[in-house]
Amino acid sequence: MSKARNPAFTAETQKQIGRLQAEGWYHSIRFPDGHVTRGHQSEDQLRTRLAQFPIPQDLTGKRILDIGAWDGWFSFEMERRGATVVAVDVREYETFLQARAALGSKVEYRIDDVVDITPERYGYFDIVLFLGVLYHLKHPLLALERVCALSTDIMCVESYVTNASPDAAAAMEFYEQRELCGQFDNWVGPNLACLLAFCRTAGFARVDLKSVLDQRAHVACYRKWADRTGAGEAPVIVAVENSLRGGTQFERRADEYASLWFKSGAQGLTCDTVFPRVGEFGVRPAIVDSTGGDGWLVNFVVPPGLEDGWHDVQVAVADSRWSNAAPMALGLAGPAPEMPQAGGPLEIAMVTDGKTWEHDRVRSGPGACVSLWVRGLVGSDVEIMLDGRSHPVTFVSRPDAQGLVQVNAMLPPDVVAGSLAIGVRSGAVQSPLRLVVVY
């Protein structure tokens, strides 16, 4: 029987709710005169909850968001440690206002729905507290994505879980009425595996389970990969494109995934040993597949919270160094800065298969890629021509010492074996065509 539907669990929770309603305070807050509010949770209980997370004692210079602040104990504790704090709740609590006044606090208090908390309206935060909120939401994954976009370092998640086994199949109970503790605002009950999967899917690089206490899981979610000092050979990015539409253009406010093709001599790569990042934000892969030989494909969600503009995509594997950078555009069109465009006559110096590097021969089929080395490009307003049809590119390098620019593109699935006339165009300037063999 699920604990949510266990009569004994429900009866005890109903008693706790009754005491809370009678006392008026959920948090026990100590005022300057020594008075402590008679909260449902003691100071020791609140300290224990907070201690599950890797939050420094000195938060000077940090900006922190406390979502679901209630009476404000966590907000005021973050402020006491030196942070600038914004507290948010879905309704105004008089107890929070009383405590803030008594403490002489400068915590900013805002009333808002979690899905409406955006970087445009709130800015960014070093640490986000998301404690005891998730199971109150109809759309928990959407909320985690929105909160991920606000955080630049770590988000601390505490949630009720139906079971504490990380090895169980991910599952979540949905409560249409008052099945969880008789409360109408309890909507979902994820198991631990589901909660961890939600946090990974929301766009965090690393998701660390810290503890499970009294049916509540404590999870630290990081936006960046841990410091990587590997000395292994760096992968080589062959192409990056929008998984749905192709090309290097992405919409920042959409649920967009990128497909990244790279070459690496590493063996047996998995989602746990491939580390993509866009700018400074890492993100855990959704899929890692071998494409044959030393070729690999990784799919990943575009990290939430990136601003419009051009961003560098890189990848590392196992103990390797970081790869070369490939451009990705969010919320805009046009050439990437400091990238090649036509500066004179265009000449294709060499054409190879993008994965095998065979000269003037390109494989067809899923994931087929062609690489061109072009002379005369000095920016990135570039497309390739395949038998007279324009096609978007997926990678444009900066010029090498010989002035050659590498231009990569995925071959469309309708390309068949035979001869293929290939060219490159930048603005109104087009190179002479070059014939390659497709097999």
HUNOR-V561354 format. One record per pair of residues at least 12 apart in sequence whose C-alpha atoms are under 6 Angstrom apart, sorted by the first residue. I is the first residue (numbers start at 0). J is the second residue. If there is no record, write none. Layout:
i=I j=J
i=I j=J
This chain:
i=3 j=179
i=9 j=180
i=12 j=180
i=19 j=39
i=24 j=38
i=25 j=38
i=25 j=39
i=25 j=40
i=26 j=38
i=26 j=40
i=26 j=70
i=27 j=41
i=27 j=42
i=56 j=80
i=57 j=80
i=58 j=80
i=58 j=81
i=58 j=82
i=59 j=81
i=59 j=82
i=61 j=82
i=62 j=82
i=62 j=83
i=62 j=84
i=62 j=124
i=62 j=125
i=63 j=84
i=63 j=124
i=63 j=126
i=63 j=127
i=64 j=84
i=64 j=85
i=64 j=86
i=64 j=127
i=65 j=86
i=65 j=128
i=66 j=87
i=66 j=128
i=66 j=129
i=67 j=87
i=67 j=88
i=68 j=86
i=68 j=87
i=68 j=88
i=70 j=94
i=70 j=95
i=71 j=95
i=84 j=106
i=85 j=106
i=85 j=107
i=86 j=108
i=87 j=108
i=87 j=109
i=87 j=110
i=88 j=110
i=89 j=110
i=89 j=111
i=89 j=112
i=90 j=110
i=114 j=142
i=118 j=149
i=123 j=149
i=123 j=150
i=124 j=150
i=125 j=150
i=125 j=151
i=125 j=152
i=126 j=153
i=126 j=154
i=127 j=154
i=128 j=155
i=129 j=155
i=129 j=156
i=130 j=156
i=130 j=157
i=131 j=157
i=131 j=158
i=133 j=158
i=134 j=185
i=134 j=186
i=134 j=187
i=134 j=188
i=135 j=184
i=135 j=185
i=135 j=186
i=136 j=186
i=137 j=186
i=140 j=197
i=143 j=201
i=144 j=201
i=148 j=303
i=148 j=304
i=152 j=221
i=152 j=222
i=153 j=220
i=153 j=221
i=154 j=220
i=155 j=219
i=156 j=217
i=156 j=218
i=157 j=216
i=157 j=217
i=158 j=215
i=158 j=216
i=159 j=214
i=159 j=215
i=160 j=188
i=160 j=189
i=160 j=190
i=160 j=191
i=160 j=214
i=160 j=215
i=161 j=188
i=161 j=190
i=162 j=190
i=163 j=191
i=165 j=191
i=165 j=192
i=169 j=192
i=169 j=193
i=170 j=190
i=170 j=193
i=171 j=188
i=171 j=189
i=171 j=190
i=172 j=187
i=172 j=188
i=173 j=186
i=173 j=187
i=174 j=186
i=174 j=187
i=202 j=282
i=202 j=302
i=203 j=221
i=203 j=222
i=203 j=282
i=204 j=221
i=204 j=222
i=204 j=223
i=204 j=224
i=204 j=281
i=204 j=282
i=204 j=283
i=205 j=220
i=205 j=221
i=206 j=219
i=206 j=220
i=207 j=219
i=222 j=280
i=222 j=281
i=223 j=280
i=223 j=281
i=224 j=281
i=229 j=318
i=229 j=319
i=229 j=320
i=230 j=319
i=230 j=320
i=231 j=318
i=231 j=319
i=231 j=320
i=232 j=319
i=233 j=319
i=233 j=320
i=233 j=321
i=233 j=322
i=234 j=262
i=234 j=263
i=234 j=322
i=235 j=261
i=235 j=262
i=235 j=322
i=236 j=261
i=237 j=260
i=237 j=261
i=238 j=259
i=238 j=260
i=238 j=393
i=238 j=394
i=239 j=258
i=239 j=259
i=239 j=393
i=240 j=257
i=240 j=258
i=240 j=393
i=241 j=257
i=242 j=256
i=242 j=257
i=242 j=258
i=246 j=391
i=246 j=393
i=247 j=327
i=247 j=328
i=247 j=393
i=248 j=328
i=249 j=328
i=249 j=329
i=250 j=329
i=250 j=330
i=251 j=329
i=251 j=330
i=255 j=300
i=255 j=301
i=256 j=299
i=256 j=300
i=256 j=301
i=257 j=298
i=257 j=299
i=258 j=297
i=258 j=298
i=259 j=296
i=259 j=297
i=260 j=295
i=260 j=296
i=261 j=294
i=261 j=295
i=262 j=293
i=262 j=294
i=263 j=293
i=264 j=293
i=269 j=287
i=270 j=284
i=270 j=287
i=272 j=316
i=272 j=317
i=273 j=316
i=274 j=314
i=274 j=315
i=274 j=316
i=275 j=313
i=275 j=314
i=276 j=312
i=276 j=313
i=277 j=311
i=277 j=312
i=278 j=310
i=278 j=311
i=284 j=298
i=284 j=299
i=285 j=298
i=285 j=299
i=286 j=298
i=307 j=329
i=307 j=330
i=308 j=328
i=308 j=329
i=309 j=327
i=309 j=328
i=310 j=326
i=310 j=327
i=311 j=324
i=311 j=325
i=311 j=326
i=312 j=324
i=312 j=325
i=334 j=379
i=334 j=380
i=335 j=379
i=338 j=378
i=338 j=379
i=338 j=397
i=339 j=376
i=339 j=377
i=339 j=378
i=339 j=379
i=340 j=376
i=340 j=377
i=340 j=378
i=340 j=379
i=340 j=380
i=340 j=425
i=341 j=376
i=341 j=377
i=341 j=425
i=342 j=375
i=342 j=376
i=342 j=377
i=343 j=375
i=344 j=375
i=345 j=374
i=345 j=375
i=345 j=430
i=346 j=373
i=346 j=374
i=346 j=430
i=347 j=372
i=347 j=373
i=348 j=372
i=348 j=373
i=349 j=371
i=349 j=372
i=350 j=370
i=350 j=371
i=351 j=370
i=352 j=369
i=352 j=370
i=353 j=368
i=353 j=369
i=353 j=370
i=359 j=435
i=360 j=435
i=360 j=436
i=360 j=437
i=361 j=437
i=362 j=437
i=362 j=438
i=363 j=438
i=367 j=409
i=367 j=410
i=368 j=408
i=368 j=409
i=368 j=410
i=369 j=407
i=369 j=408
i=370 j=406
i=370 j=407
i=371 j=405
i=371 j=406
i=372 j=403
i=372 j=404
i=372 j=405
i=373 j=403
i=373 j=404
i=374 j=403
i=380 j=425
i=381 j=424
i=381 j=425
i=382 j=423
i=382 j=424
i=383 j=422
i=383 j=423
i=383 j=424
i=384 j=421
i=384 j=422
i=384 j=423
i=385 j=420
i=385 j=421
i=386 j=420
i=392 j=407
i=392 j=408
i=393 j=407
i=393 j=408
i=394 j=406
i=394 j=407
i=416 j=437
i=416 j=438
i=417 j=436
i=417 j=437
i=418 j=435
i=418 j=436
i=419 j=434
i=419 j=435
i=420 j=432
i=420 j=433
i=420 j=434
i=421 j=433
